[in-house]
Amino acid sequence: MDDNTPLAAPSAIDLASITALRDALLERRTTDLIIDVSAVEKIGGLGVQVLIAAADAWSQDGRTLTIVNGSEAFLETLRLTAADELLELCR
């Protein structure tokens, strides 16, 4: 897999998909990462927590993590949960 290829988030970031998303994030831990969230129709609190933890991990590693193409559902959930840290990563 090319390191520049964005990681496509699933349409639902919830309990059923969180393990696969976490594993995909860990596979790219040592690279700069772009996460495409354009297909996200639903994201739960656990999904928000995993993305915040990833943002913190990438920052500690001196790497960049960027979230692109925020769907309306994704961005609305971030606003409702006051996930300002993730909102700052969205482009």
N, C-alpha and C positions, 0 to 999 in steps of 0.2 A: 504494500500500500504506500502510495506517495504521501510524504509528510505534509504536503500542501493541500491535499484533498480534504475538504471540510467533512467533519463528522456529521451525518444527518441524524438528528434526533427523531425518535419515533413520534407518531401522532398522539399517543397518550404516554406521558411520563408519569407512571403511577406504580403501585406495588408490583404489578405483573411485569413491567418492563425495566424496573430500576436496576436489577442485577446485571442485565445485559448492557445497559448504558454505563454503569459503573465499570464493568470489565472493559468496554471500549475506551473509556477515559483512561484507565490504567495502562492500556496498551500503548497509549500515546503520551504517557507522563513526561517523557524526556524531550518532547518537541513543543514548538509553538503550535497552538491549536485553534482552529476555527470550528465552531459548532453552528450548524445551520438549523434553526428552529422554525423554519417556514411551514412545516407540516404539523406542528404541534396544535392540537385541538383541545387538549386537556393536560394540565400539569398539577399534581398534588403537592402538598407540603413537603413530602419526602423528596420529590424531584427537585424542588427549590433548594432543599438542604444539600442534596448531592452536588448540585451546580455551584452553590456557595462554597462548599468544601473543595471542589475542583478549582475554583477561582483562587482560593487561599493557597492550595498546594502549588499551582502554577506560579503564583506570585513568589512564594518561598523558594521555588526552584530558579527564579530569575527568568521565567518564560512568560510568554503572553498567551492569554486565553481570550478569544473574541467570540461573541455571540452575534450572529448575523441573521437577517431576514425574519425578525421577530413577528410571528403571527399575532393577530389581535388578541386571541385567547391567551397566548403566552405572556404578552406584555400586560394585559389586564390582570392576570394572576400575580405577576411581579408587583404591580402597583398595589393590589389589594393586600398582599403579604408584606408590603414595605421592604421588599428585597432590593433596596437601593443599590447595593453593591453589584448585583447582577444587571440592573438597569444601566449602570455606568459602562458595562462591558458590551452592551447591545449597540449594533450599528445598522 
